[in-house]
Amino acid sequence: MKRAIVFGATGGIGQAICQDLAESGWSLYLHYNSKEKTVEELVQKLFAKYPTQDFMPIKLNFETDDAQLSEFVKNLLPVNAVIFAQGVTNYGFLGDEDLE
């Protein structure tokens, strides 16, 4: 079975990627940091539509220490693909940005 991990699965782009991968037969790890309700709803929706596939939510804060990241990786089943759909948005004025 093909398995992927989608980092940022709760955002708009991440959810669309999860939908497309699930439709193509992929089982998924769905990463989230703070949007637990969103990821749970997405998992339920995908499982209802594709009951023979696995959809596993995983919580991870990227600001954690190396030991916790290593432990996180050890607990994953093998994956065939890794997708990064998460991002950070800084709101402000263009003139306030540092050129560097």
N, C-alpha and C positions, 0 to 999 in steps of 0.2 A: 504494500500500500504506500502511495506517495504521501509524504508528510512535510509540511512547511511550518515555519514559525513566522508570524506576522507581528512585527514590533509596531505599536501604534494602531492596533486593530480597532480602537474605539472611535477614532476620528473618521471624518467623511471619506477620505481616500482609503484609509485602512479597511473600513467596512466594505467598500466597493471591491477592493482586492480580495477580501475574504469571500465575498459572494461569488466572484469570478472563479477563484480557485476551487471552492466547494462545488460549484457547478461542473467543473472539469474533473471532479473525482478526488480531490485532495482532502486529506485529513489535516486539521490545523491546530497549532498552538496559537491562541489569541492573546497577545500581550496587552496589559493595561497597567497603569500606575494608580490612578485615582478614580476612574470611572467604572467601578465594579458593577453597578446596575446596568450600564450600557453594554458591557461585555457579556453579562449574564443573559440579557435579552437577545443579543446577537447569537450566542451559543444556542439558546432555545429555538430561535428561528431557523438556524442552519440545521440543527438536529432534526427538527420536524420535517424539513424538506429533504434531508439526506441522512436517513436513519442508519445507514450502514457505514457511515464515516464517523471519525472521532473529532470532536471539537472541544479543546481543553483550554480554559482561561488560565493565564499565568500572570501573577502580579510581580513586577520588578521595577524598582526605582534605580535608574542608572547612576545615581549619586551614591550608591552603596559602596562598601569597601571591597577589595579584591577577593577576600576570603568568601564573602557572601556571593559574589558573582561566580566564583569557582564552584561553590556548592550548587548554585542555580543550574549551571551547565551540566554538572554530574547527574542531576535528576531528570534530565530530558531524555526522551527516547530519540533514536537517530532521526535526523531530518535530512530531506533532500534539497531543501531550498530555505533561504533566509531572506525575508523582505523587510526593509526598513521604511515604514510609512509614517513614523512619528517625527515630530518636529517641534521647534520652539518658535513662538512668535513674540517679537518685541514691538510693542506699540509706542510710537513716538513720532517726532517730526524728522524728516530727512536732514534738515540743517543741524540737528542735534547729534547726528552720527559722526563718529570718529573715522577719519579717512583710512586709518590703519585697520 
